[in-house]
Amino acid sequence: MKLPKLPAPPLPEALQPSPPRPGADKPKKPLEQAKEAGISAVDWVDERTALSGSLRWMLFRKVPKGTNWFYTLGSASMFAFLSQAMTGVFLAMYYRPDAAGGAYESVRHLTNEVFLGEFVRGMHRWGSSVMVILVFLHMGRTFFFGAYKYPRELNWIIGVVLLILTMTMSFTGYLLPFDQRSYWATVVGVNINGTGPHLGPYLSDFLRGGAEFNATTLPRFYAIHMLLVPGAIAAMIGAHLYLVARQGTTAPPWLKAEPDENLRTDEV
């Protein structure tokens, strides 16, 4: 004997599907679909990495009153470094660190024959001077605004290290075209470093790869310029930005702190 089929129990109100919204059946525009796909991708990554909290902590912070264009020098310096890194990768695709004519010939080929090679090389060449100027201006702004005082002493030390690394990257990159001007200018620069007390002679031998300029000097400068210094700068910038986000920025020195009326007590 076949048993009768019992009706399904009713769903609770919280589990019942919501009525369709008006216009829900209409096909979505490609721009809306792309927007939803982007949001879904970001949500998928954030669910697995929890990066939104870190980005919110890094980006959404209080800005002191009186902030002006002087405070953009740090961001401009970082943008200059990123521009140098991007153009440097392009130049490295064609450059050959060969002292026996290969370096000079690769630079000549890049400048005269590669499409937009002269433009990218000009960006990298002039961008190095722009980066040095911006870093000096940023350090000057930090000093005159008193942003090196407690509790930002460590950040000031990191800034000094970044200044030294920037100068080192500019110095090591000057030799890479390996023409007469860059060669003899680097010889003079290395000899000046050798006059320093105690560490000077060792520093000169390290840069030259020996007692005199030889075939290993150019590859050594290239490795320092392309690998060692940019990696150290990237690490220092990360530490610098972390401390800026943690400690905040200082207000301009010409602004006085306004006392809170709620903290005042009546004199007896």
C-alpha positions in Angstrom: 0.0 0.0 0.0 1.5 3.3 -1.1 1.6 6.0 1.6 0.3 9.5 0.8 3.0 12.1 0.2 3.1 14.6 3.0 3.4 18.3 2.2 6.7 20.1 2.9 6.8 22.1 6.1 6.6 25.9 5.6 10.0 27.8 5.6 10.6 30.2 8.5 10.1 33.8 7.6 13.9 34.6 7.9 14.7 31.9 5.3 12.0 32.8 2.7 13.4 34.4 -0.5 12.9 38.1 -0.8 10.6 39.3 -3.6 12.5 40.3 -6.7 13.3 44.0 -6.9 11.7 46.0 -9.7 13.9 45.9 -12.7 16.0 43.0 -11.5 15.2 41.0 -14.6 16.7 43.6 -16.9 20.1 42.7 -18.3 22.9 44.6 -16.6 25.2 46.9 -18.6 28.7 45.8 -19.3 30.1 48.6 -17.1 28.0 47.4 -14.2 29.0 43.8 -14.7 32.7 44.8 -14.8 32.2 46.8 -11.6 30.5 43.9 -9.8 33.2 41.5 -11.0 35.9 43.9 -9.7 34.2 44.1 -6.3 33.8 40.4 -6.1 37.5 39.9 -6.9 38.6 42.4 -4.3 36.2 40.7 -1.7 37.6 37.3 -2.6 41.2 38.5 -2.0 40.4 40.4 1.2 38.5 37.4 2.6 41.7 35.3 2.3 44.3 38.0 3.2 42.5 40.5 5.5 44.4 43.4 3.8 41.5 45.8 4.1 42.3 46.4 7.8 45.9 47.2 7.1 45.1 49.5 4.2 42.5 51.3 6.3 45.0 51.8 9.1 47.6 53.0 6.6 45.4 55.4 4.6 42.7 56.7 6.9 44.6 58.7 9.5 44.3 62.2 11.0 46.1 65.1 9.2 47.3 68.0 11.3 45.8 71.5 10.7 47.9 73.6 8.4 49.1 70.8 6.1 50.3 72.3 2.9 52.3 71.5 -0.3 55.5 71.1 1.7 54.1 67.8 3.0 54.0 66.3 -0.6 57.8 66.2 -0.9 57.9 62.7 0.6 55.3 61.4 -1.8 57.1 63.1 -4.7 60.4 61.5 -3.7 58.7 58.0 -3.6 57.1 58.7 -7.0 60.5 59.6 -8.4 62.0 56.4 -7.1 59.2 54.3 -8.7 59.8 56.2 -12.0 63.5 55.4 -11.8 62.7 51.7 -11.1 60.4 51.4 -14.0 62.6 53.1 -16.5 65.7 51.3 -15.1 64.0 47.9 -15.8 63.5 49.0 -19.4 67.1 50.2 -19.8 68.4 46.9 -18.2 66.7 44.9 -21.1 69.2 46.4 -23.5 72.2 47.3 -21.4 75.4 45.1 -21.3 77.8 45.7 -18.4 80.9 44.9 -20.6 83.8 47.3 -20.2 85.4 46.2 -23.5 83.0 48.3 -25.6 79.8 46.5 -24.9 78.4 49.0 -22.4 79.0 52.0 -24.6 77.7 50.3 -27.7 74.5 49.1 -25.9 73.8 52.6 -24.7 74.4 54.0 -28.2 72.1 51.4 -29.7 69.4 52.1 -27.1 69.6 55.9 -27.6 69.7 55.9 -31.4 67.9 52.8 -32.6 65.5 51.5 -30.0 61.9 52.9 -30.3 61.5 55.5 -27.5 64.9 54.5 -26.1 66.2 58.0 -26.0 63.0 59.2 -24.3 63.2 56.6 -21.6 66.9 57.1 -21.1 66.3 60.8 -20.7 63.6 60.2 -18.1 66.0 58.0 -16.2 68.9 60.4 -16.5 67.1 63.5 -15.5 64.9 61.7 -13.0 68.0 60.8 -11.0 68.7 64.5 -10.5 65.1 65.2 -9.7 65.0 62.5 -7.1 68.2 63.8 -5.4 66.7 67.3 -5.3 63.4 66.1 -3.9 65.0 64.0 -1.2 67.1 67.0 -0.1 64.1 69.2 0.0 62.1 66.6 2.0 64.9 66.3 4.5 65.1 70.1 4.7 61.4 70.4 5.3 61.6 67.7 8.0 64.5 69.5 9.8 63.0 73.1 9.7 59.6 71.8 10.8 61.1 70.0 13.7 59.8 66.6 12.6 63.0 64.9 13.8 62.3 65.3 17.5 60.7 62.9 19.9 59.2 60.4 19.1 60.3 60.5 15.5 64.1 60.2 15.9 64.2 56.7 14.3 62.3 57.9 11.3 64.8 60.8 10.9 67.7 58.2 11.0 65.9 56.2 8.3 65.5 59.4 6.2 69.3 60.0 6.5 70.0 56.5 5.4 67.6 57.0 2.4 69.5 60.2 1.5 72.8 58.3 1.5 71.4 55.5 -0.5 70.0 57.9 -3.1 73.4 59.6 -3.5 75.0 56.1 -3.8 72.5 55.1 -6.5 73.2 58.3 -8.4 77.0 57.8 -8.1 77.0 54.2 -9.2 74.7 54.9 -12.2 76.9 57.6 -13.5 79.6 55.2 -14.7 77.2 52.9 -16.6 77.3 54.7 -20.0 81.1 54.1 -19.8 82.1 57.0 -21.9 85.1 59.3 -21.3 83.2 61.7 -19.1 81.6 59.1 -16.9 84.8 57.1 -16.6 87.1 59.9 -15.4 84.4 61.4 -13.2 84.0 58.1 -11.4 87.8 57.8 -11.1 87.8 61.2 -9.3 84.8 60.2 -7.1 86.3 56.9 -6.0 89.7 58.6 -5.2 87.8 61.2 -3.1 86.1 58.4 -1.2 89.6 56.9 -0.6 90.7 60.0 1.3 88.2 59.3 4.1 89.6 58.2 7.5 89.9 54.5 8.3 87.2 53.1 6.0 88.1 55.3 2.9 90.8 53.0 1.3 88.7 49.9 1.9 85.7 51.6 0.3 87.7 52.6 -2.7 89.0 49.0 -3.1 85.5 47.6 -2.8 84.1 49.9 -5.4 86.9 49.3 -7.9 87.1 45.6 -7.2 90.8 45.9 -6.6 93.6 48.5 -6.3 92.9 49.9 -9.8 90.0 50.2 -12.2 89.7 46.9 -14.1 87.2 44.7 -16.0 85.2 43.9 -12.8 84.6 47.5 -11.8 81.8 48.2 -14.3 79.8 44.9 -13.4 80.3 45.8 -9.7 78.8 49.2 -10.2 76.0 47.8 -12.2 75.2 45.2 -9.5 75.2 47.8 -6.8 73.1 50.2 -8.9 70.5 47.6 -10.0 70.2 45.2 -7.1 71.8 46.2 -3.8 70.8 49.9 -3.5 67.2 49.7 -4.9 66.4 46.8 -2.6 67.7 48.7 0.4 65.8 51.8 -0.6 62.6 49.8 -1.0 63.0 48.3 2.5 63.8 51.7 4.0 60.8 53.3 2.3 58.5 50.5 3.8 59.9 51.1 7.3 59.6 54.9 6.8 55.9 54.7 5.7 55.1 52.4 8.6 56.5 54.9 11.1 54.8 57.8 9.4 51.4 56.1 9.6 52.0 55.0 13.2 53.3 58.3 14.6 51.5 60.7 12.3 52.9 64.0 10.8 53.8 67.1 12.7 51.9 70.4 12.3 53.8 73.4 10.9 55.9 75.2 13.5 54.0 78.5 13.0 50.8 77.0 14.3 50.1 77.1 18.1 48.3 74.3 19.9 44.8 75.4 20.9 44.1 74.6 24.6 41.0 72.5 25.3 38.5 74.5 27.4 37.1 71.3 28.9 40.5 70.5 30.5 40.8 73.9 32.3 40.2 74.0 36.0 39.0 77.1 37.9 41.5 78.6 40.3 40.6 78.5 43.9 
